[in-house]
Amino acid sequence: MKKTIIAIFVFTGFVIACSPKASKTPTPPPPAPVTAAGVGSVDAGGLIISSAKCTKCHKDQTGHVPNHSFAEQEKLMQAMAKKAKLTEQETLDLMAYVKAKAKS
């Protein structure tokens, strides 16, 4: 009886050790930084910030944008744009809007 149990454990260990391992999924590239090459539209950014992509989490709370400088908001906006699955052009438009409306 003991030999059977030991054989089952050894066989199970062998099967687990020899089974293929799950491969790591490649990490997506980091979002492209906003550069002078891409130009965003302030009006389009205003439409994006009031669209369902932003208001889904924030309702209609856009009053904080003029209360902070662009430097304070830039990194945060990049992260939120990624979370909201904005396209590169939408991100540029959003950043142009924030830059235009942010505190100097």
Helices and strands as residue ranges (DSSP letters): H 2-18, H 42-49, H 52-58, G 65-67, H 70-83, H 88-101
